């Protein structure tokens, strides 16, 4: 184990950029596994409420091929795949992402980038990036969510198992979008500021 640790330290010293990306990759995949575990549970909890039959369709931005309205957040009332999961599905997705991203923020800041810059400032920029990426991912989801659930549930006749697998696929797609967008953002907001030298921190001595 010590040899492995020493080898990694030598590699990180010689290839800091690649080492940083590998740590980011491993942590991101760990967060994705957490999301895959949380999503079915949270979705199941909200699925027992009447929110499944409450539509959540906001911010129209155009039309679907069939002429129907295209929404950035498109969660029609009713259970999948006939409906869009309603407000229950929306909340399940967003709560899962929120939990994962809060953990991801601190893990990436402290482990991957070893940042010592302002937590508040970094959190502010992170929140802005999170909102923008969420909107982009939500708009993209309108293109693939329904076909994926139709395929797994009806096309392959897998029923509830197919719905769970479709949950996994959609979450992986969301995670992949976040992965490639967040890395360059983290490089900017998670900075390593030079520590003040001991002689600079001392009070000047009067002659």
C-alpha positions in Angstrom: 0.0 0.0 0.0 2.8 2.4 0.8 4.5 1.7 -2.5 1.2 2.4 -4.3 0.9 5.7 -2.3 4.4 6.7 -3.1 3.9 5.9 -6.8 0.8 8.0 -6.9 2.6 10.9 -5.3 5.3 10.7 -7.8 2.8 10.6 -10.6 0.8 13.5 -9.2 4.1 15.6 -8.9 5.1 14.8 -12.5 1.6 15.1 -14.0 -0.5 17.3 -11.7 -3.1 18.1 -14.3 -3.8 14.5 -15.2 -3.7 13.4 -11.6 -6.3 16.1 -10.7 -8.6 15.0 -13.5 -8.3 11.4 -12.4 -9.3 12.3 -8.8 -12.2 14.4 -10.2 -13.3 11.5 -12.3 -13.2 9.0 -9.4 -15.1 11.4 -7.1 -17.7 12.2 -9.8 -18.3 8.5 -10.4 -18.8 8.0 -6.6 -21.3 10.8 -6.5 -23.1 9.3 -9.5 -23.4 6.0 -7.6 -24.9 7.9 -4.7 -27.4 9.5 -7.1 -28.3 6.1 -8.5 -29.0 4.8 -5.0 -31.0 7.9 -3.9 -33.1 8.4 -7.0 -35.3 5.3 -6.9 -35.9 5.8 -3.1 -36.9 9.5 -3.4 -38.9 8.8 -6.5 -40.7 6.0 -4.7 -41.5 8.2 -1.7 -43.0 11.0 -3.9 -44.7 8.4 -6.0 -47.0 7.6 -3.1 -48.3 11.2 -3.1 -50.8 12.9 -5.3 -48.0 15.0 -6.8 -47.7 12.3 -9.5 -50.9 13.7 -11.0 -49.8 17.3 -10.7 -48.3 18.5 -13.9 -45.1 20.6 -13.8 -44.6 22.0 -17.3 -42.9 25.4 -17.4 -40.9 27.7 -19.8 -42.0 26.7 -23.3 -39.2 27.1 -25.9 -40.6 25.7 -29.1 -42.5 22.7 -30.4 -41.9 18.9 -30.5 -41.9 17.1 -33.9 -45.6 16.2 -33.3 -46.5 19.9 -32.9 -47.0 19.8 -29.1 -45.4 22.4 -26.9 -41.7 21.8 -25.8 -41.0 22.8 -22.2 -37.6 23.1 -20.5 -39.2 21.4 -17.5 -41.7 19.0 -18.9 -43.2 16.7 -16.3 -46.8 16.0 -17.5 -49.3 14.6 -15.0 -49.5 10.8 -14.7 -47.2 7.9 -14.1 -44.5 7.1 -16.6 -44.4 6.3 -19.5 -47.9 7.5 -20.4 -47.4 10.6 -18.3 -44.3 12.5 -17.3 -44.2 11.7 -13.7 -45.7 15.0 -12.7 -44.3 17.2 -9.9 -43.3 14.1 -8.0 -40.7 13.1 -10.6 -39.4 16.7 -10.9 -38.9 16.9 -7.1 -37.3 13.5 -7.0 -34.8 14.4 -9.7 -34.0 17.9 -8.3 -33.6 16.7 -4.6 -31.3 13.9 -5.7 -29.2 16.3 -7.7 -29.1 18.9 -4.9 -27.9 16.4 -2.3 -25.3 15.0 -4.7 -24.0 18.4 -5.7 -23.6 19.7 -2.2 -21.5 16.6 -1.4 -19.7 17.1 -4.7 -18.9 20.7 -3.9 -17.0 20.0 -0.7 -15.4 16.8 -1.9 -14.0 18.4 -5.1 -12.9 21.5 -3.3 -11.1 19.8 -0.4 -9.8 16.6 -2.1 -9.4 17.2 -5.9 -8.4 20.9 -6.0 -7.3 21.4 -2.4 -8.6 24.9 -2.6 -8.0 27.4 0.2 -9.9 30.3 -1.4 -13.2 31.7 -0.1 -15.8 29.1 0.5 -18.6 31.6 0.2 -17.4 33.0 -3.1 -16.8 29.6 -4.6 -20.3 28.4 -3.4 -21.9 31.5 -5.0 -20.3 30.7 -8.4 -21.0 27.0 -8.0 -24.7 27.8 -7.3 -24.9 29.9 -10.5 -23.2 27.2 -12.5 -25.5 24.6 -11.0 -28.7 26.5 -12.0 -27.4 27.0 -15.6 -26.4 23.4 -16.0 -29.7 22.2 -14.5 -31.6 24.2 -17.1 -29.5 22.9 -19.9 -29.8 19.3 -18.7 -33.6 19.7 -18.2 -34.0 21.0 -21.7 -31.9 18.1 -23.1 -34.0 15.6 -21.1 -37.0 16.5 -23.1 -35.4 14.8 -26.1 -34.5 11.5 -24.5 -36.6 10.9 -21.4 -39.8 9.7 -23.0 -38.2 7.4 -25.6 -36.0 5.8 -22.9 -39.0 5.1 -20.6 -41.1 3.9 -23.6 -38.3 1.5 -24.6 -37.7 0.0 -21.2 -41.2 -0.2 -19.9 -43.3 -0.9 -23.1 -40.9 -1.7 -25.9 -39.0 -4.3 -23.9 -42.0 -5.2 -21.7 -40.0 -4.8 -18.4 -42.6 -3.0 -16.4 -41.4 -1.6 -13.1 -38.0 -3.1 -13.6 -37.7 -1.2 -16.9 -38.8 2.0 -15.1 -36.0 1.6 -12.6 -33.5 0.9 -15.4 -34.7 4.0 -17.2 -34.2 6.0 -14.1 -30.6 4.8 -14.0 -30.0 5.6 -17.7 -31.5 9.1 -17.4 -29.5 9.8 -14.2 -26.3 8.7 -15.9 -26.9 11.0 -18.8 -27.5 13.9 -16.4 -24.3 13.0 -14.6 -22.3 12.9 -17.8 -23.5 16.4 -18.8 -22.5 17.7 -15.3 -19.2 15.9 -15.4 -17.9 17.5 -18.6 -19.2 21.0 -17.8 -18.2 21.2 -14.1 -14.5 20.3 -14.4 -13.4 23.5 -16.2 -15.7 25.5 -13.9 -14.1 23.9 -10.8 -10.7 24.8 -12.2 -11.7 28.5 -12.1 -13.6 28.7 -8.8 -11.5 26.3 -6.7 -8.2 28.2 -6.6 -5.1 27.5 -4.5 -4.1 30.9 -3.1 -0.5 31.2 -1.9 -0.1 31.1 1.9 1.4 34.2 3.5 5.1 33.7 4.4 6.0 33.7 8.1 8.2 36.8 7.8 5.4 38.7 6.0 2.8 37.9 8.7 4.9 39.4 11.6 4.1 42.8 12.9 6.8 45.4 12.0 9.2 46.1 14.9 9.8 49.7 15.8 13.4 50.8 15.7 
